[in-house]
Amino acid sequence: MTRFTIDPLKPLRPLLGQPRRKLPRAGPRVGLPPGSIVVDPGHPTAVATAFGYGPDGFEERAITDVAQLDELRARWPLLWLNVDGLGDGSLIKAVGEKFSLHPLALEDVTDPNQRAKVEPYGDTTFIVIPMPRATAESFETEQLSIFMGKDFVVTFQERVGGDCLDPCRDRIRFKRGRVRTSGSAYLAYALLDNVIDSYFPALGTLGERLDGLEERIIFHTHADAIFEIRAVKRDLMRMRRAVWPVRDAVTTLMMLESVFDAEHRLYLRDAFDHVIRVMDLLDTDRAVASDLMEMYMAVSNNRLGEVTKVLTIIATIFIPLSFIASIYGMNFDPADSPWNMPELHWTYGYPFALGLMALVAGSFLLFFWRRGWLGGSFLGSNRRDPRED
């Protein structure tokens, strides 16, 4: 029998964003020896590209066999190998053997749930950093793993294409900056700094969403605004969870004096400053998002109070009118007694009843107006933007 999974929030999914990815409590790594490489079949097939370069030139090549790396390493003083996608376990093992990468580090490469960290393995330094991937719907990250050796840098990306490392590639291609004249430590810093700086455009996008929500809440409140605020808060939480460990990772790199000399540590200090700026902006946006949530609740409660007051006024006006109408709706025969509905014999009895109702309603409206309960901000549900005046 086929079972169908029903998502009760499917109609609201465009507002709520994608479901939160749940980390497995127990997966295929449980029980395996340390250093085991387990490839998720859902990961894309790996695509490898290499840059061999030096002060006098560079060579960019697509790698289909790790044996091609020997030629590049012999020709150029520095090699940057980038592998997009973690779907080829044999390629990951082959690259690890070619550059003598530690099996524990390779195990972390294939596990995309790592937090930002720095781990030295002899002559090789292993760096993990979440790389932002801002989309139209939500904020996401992918894991970037960096291995830095004496004459090489190897990077593994969780997904294929769409990274933020093109500025580093262009520096190599067009000899911009000092990357072509520096070693592997500077290239690793450049990649790290590029990833950190890519958080600023993502923060700008979230900031624009918050500004638009603020205007909508103040002037055009809709029920779906609360879902959009929640989606922005969730994206900010994801970004904070990704950025927070990066600060500790950069601090650890600055302490590796055997890997980064005094000049490189100056650049790392600048990257650390960028991380702090990102965290400050994140805290500010999170506070704004919380204020927007409170503002939405206040505006909603205010509108509910306005509607309640309007209905109360209407009910208050119609209570005496209903009383008058009920009196004149009683069927007492005036022929039996002169006290039984004498108004039925009046020439203007019906206009008198209508006039009495109008007088009572007008008196109530005048009383409410004198008390200030009939102001434009009280009954009006369409608020105007003061900037339009």
C-alpha positions, 0 to 999 in steps of 0.5 A: 500500500502506497503512503502519501505524506501530506504537508499541512503547511504546503499552502504557506510554504512560500511564506514560511520558507523551506523546512528546516534540515534535520540532522540525523541522530544515527547515520551510516557513520555510527560504528565505523572506524575513525577516518572512514569516508562515507559519501552521501548518494544525494551529493552531486558528482565531483567536478575538479579544477586546478590552478597552477601558477606563479609570478610569471603565469598560470595554468587552469585545467579541468582534472579528470585524473589525479595523475594530472596533478603531478605535471602541474606541481612540477611546472608551477610553484603553487597548486590550487585544486578545487573539488565541487561536489562530494559524490565521488568517494574514490576521487576524495580518497585519491586526492587525499593520498596524493597530498597526504591528507589526514583521514580524519580530516577527509572524514570531516570533508564528507560530513557537511554538518561541521562547524567552522574550525581549524585543525593542524595535521603536521605540515597541513592545516585543515580549515572548515568554514560555512560558505553562504549561498543566498537565494531568493527564498532563504539563506543557506550555507554550504561547507567549504573545506580548505587544506593548506600545505607548503606548495598547495591548497586543496578545497572541497565544496559541498555543491557544484557551482554557484560559489563566491570564490570567483574574485580569487580566481580572477586575481590569479587569471589577471594577476590582481593583488599579490596572490600570484607572488605569494605562497599558499598561506596567502591564498588560504587567507584570500579564500577565507576572506572572500567567504567572510566578505560574501556574508555582507551582501546576504546581510544586505538582502535580509536588511532590505527584507526587514525594511520592506516588512516594516513599511508593510506592518505600519501602513498595510498590515496583512496576516502573512507579514508574521510568517515573513518576519518568522522566515527572516528571523530563521535566516538570521538565526542560520547566519548567526549559527554559521558565523559565530564559530568563524570568529574562533577559527580565525583566532586560531589561525592567528595563533599558528605562528609557524604557518602564518608569519607576522605579515599574514597575521595582519591580514588575518586580523583584518578578516577577524574585524570583518567577522566582528562587523558581520556579527554586529550587523546580525545582532542589529538585524535580529533586534530589528526583527524582534521589534517588528514582531512586537510591532506587528502584534501591537498593530494587530491588537490596535486594529482589533481594538478599533474594530471592537470599538466600532462594533460596540458603538454600532451595538450601542446605537442600535440597542435603543433603536431596537427598544423603540421598534420593539415597543411599537411592534407590540400588538395591544389593541387600542380599541380595548383601552385608550392606553394600548398603543395610542400612537397607532391612531396618530396621523404622524405616528410612523414618522414620529417613531422614525424621527425618535429613532433618528434623534436617539441615534444622532444624540449618541453620535454627537456624544461619541464625537464630543468624547473623541471616539469618532476620530479618523484614526479611530474608525479609519482602517486605511492609514496613510503614509505621512511621507505622502503629505 
